[in-house]
Amino acid sequence: MPSVQLRHSVRAVVLDGDDRILLCRHVIPKPTGTIVVWAAPGGGVEPGEADLVALRRELDEEVGLAIDADPPHVWHQEVVDPGHVAGHGGVINDYFLVRTGSFHPRGTMSDDELAAENIVAFRWWRLSDIAGYRGPDLFSPRDLATPLAALIADGVPSRPVSLGL
């Protein structure tokens, strides 16, 4: 059986002083209709690029956040599903915890460049708002409230927590 090509991405769990998480609103066209997914800022790791170099680049491009220290690796997600990421058989997302003060997200990417990546908005979310959300939008991971609650309550895990879809 041929191996499945997974897209390797890095994402930042950006938490402010009130433990709100910064998420990007992705509006994704699908053959069955448009879906909206709220996901942590981040993106693909370029060939030969180290994970933390990619994370710094993505944070600068998408939200305008510069980080100096190496953030801890807190979550790991593997999704094998050809329909999940265009051109790939799925995705590997490695999540790193970044604590910062609240800020207005504005990276180096233009609105058109963000839209080309299906990013149309940013929002700071409280854990309670994520846990109580009953609207049509999705979160990535789908059960974001559970690992986020554990991260806020227990701090950085001794090794990255495996996440589902």
N, C-alpha and C positions, 0 to 999 in steps of 0.2 A: 504494500500500500504506500503511495507517495506521501511524503511528509507535508504537513499543512503549513503554509507561510503565515505567520502571525505578525502583526504590526506591533513593534515595541514602542511603548509610550511612557512618559513620566508625567506625573501629576502632583500638584501641591495641595495639601489640605491646609489652606490658609485660614487660620483662626485669629480673630482679633481679641482684644482684652475682655470682651463680654462673651467669649466662646462662640461668636457667630462665625459661620463658614462662608467664604466667598465662592460662589458658583457662577459658571458661565451658562447662559441659555443658548442651547443649540437647536435650531429649527432645521430638521433633516427631511428632505423630500424622499419618499419611498414609493414604489409602484402602487402600494395600497393606500397612499395618502401621506400627509406630512405628520411627523412626530416631533415632539418637543422634549428635549432631555436637558436637565440641569446637571452639569458635570464640573468637577474641579478643573481649574486652569492647568494647562499643560498640553503636551502633544508629542509627536513622533521624535524618536531618537535617530539622528542622521547616522549613516554608516561611519564607523570609526569614532563617533562622538561618545564621550563618557556620560553616564546618566545625569550626574549633577551639573555638567556643562549644559546639557540639553535642558534641564530644569531651569537653570538661570536664564537661558536664552528665551524659553517659552514664557516665563514670568515677565520678562522685560517686554517681549513683543505683545503679549495679550493684555496684561494688566498694569505694566509699568512698575513692577516691584523688583527692587534689587536686593539680593541676599548675600551676605558675606560668609557667614558660618555654614558648614555643611549640615543640612537638616537631617534628622533621623528618618530612616526608611520604616514606615509604620504599617503599610498594607501592600499586598500583592494580589493581583487579579489576572486570571487567564480565562478568556472567553473564546471557545472554539465554535465559530458560527460564521459561515461564509456571508451571511446577510448583515453581519454586525458592522463591519468596516469595509467600505468599497475597495475592491482590488486585493483583499486579503482574506484569509480563512478565519480570521478572528483577531484578537488583540491581547497583548500582555500590557497591563498597566501597573507600574510601580509608583506608589504614593509616598510622598515625603511630607512631614509635618513642618509647617512654617508658621511661627507665631509672630504677629506684628500688630501695630496699632491699626485702627480702622482708617481707610483711605478711599478716595474715589478712583476706581480702576480706569486707567487710560494708558495703554501701552504705546509702543512705537508703530504698531500696525494701524493703518487707516481703517475707517469704517468699511470700505469696500474690501480690503484684505481680510478683515474679520468675517464679513459676510461670505466671502469665498470659502471660508472654513466653517460656515454655518453658524457662526457666533453672532448673536444679535443683541445681547444684553448681558449685564452682570447684576448680581444681587447678593447682599449679605443676608444669610438665613440663620435664624435661631433653630436649635435642635427641636424645640417644641413645635415650630412651624413645619419642619420637615416631617416629624412623626405624625402630626395631625393633618397633613395635606391629603385631600381627597379629590383633587382636580384631575384633569386629563394629562398633565405633564408627567414625565417620568424623571427619576433620579438615577444617576450612575455612581455607584452600584444601586440597583433598584431598592435595596433595603439599607440605604445610606444611614438612616437613623440609628440602626443597631451598632455598627462599628464606630460611628461617631460618638454615640453615648459612652461606649466603653473607653474610647480614646480620651474623652473629656474627663471621665470619672477616674480612670486608672492610670492615665499618662502613657508614655511611650512604652510599647510592648518590648519584651526582651528579644523578640524576632518578629518580622513582619507577619501580620495576620492575613490569612488567605480569605479572599472575598469571592462570592459568587457573582452571577450576572447582575 
